[in-house]
């Protein structure tokens, strides 16, 4: 798949769309990282007419995988390492509220907490 196809797979998945396909977000993010590494030049504006761009996805995903991994042997930590090959936050901290980076961060964190770690909210009786 091309980088744009990999990006669209995530942008249109069930994390971001009610009618989206269920995907393994960790695998999809690693595939994006591999596609970026393989390219000579990357168009970081992919998705500019949608909810978020490629750069917002990478920044939000980096911080989500940093804060919500299951230890060094987890798929989330491996994904964070893959993202680290293309993105280094420097002295930044997690994304600021009200940005598309934060929207991606919040969405992925919620998904990881609810689905990967089994911490779904208890239903009230």
Protein Blocks (a to p, Z undefined) as FASTA:
>chain_A
ZZklmmmmmmmmmklpmkbccddfklmmmmmmmmmmmpmbdcfkgoklmmbdfklmmmmm
mmmmmmmcgbjkbmklmmmmmmmmmocekjaccddehiaklmmmmmmmmmmmmmmnopac
cddZZ
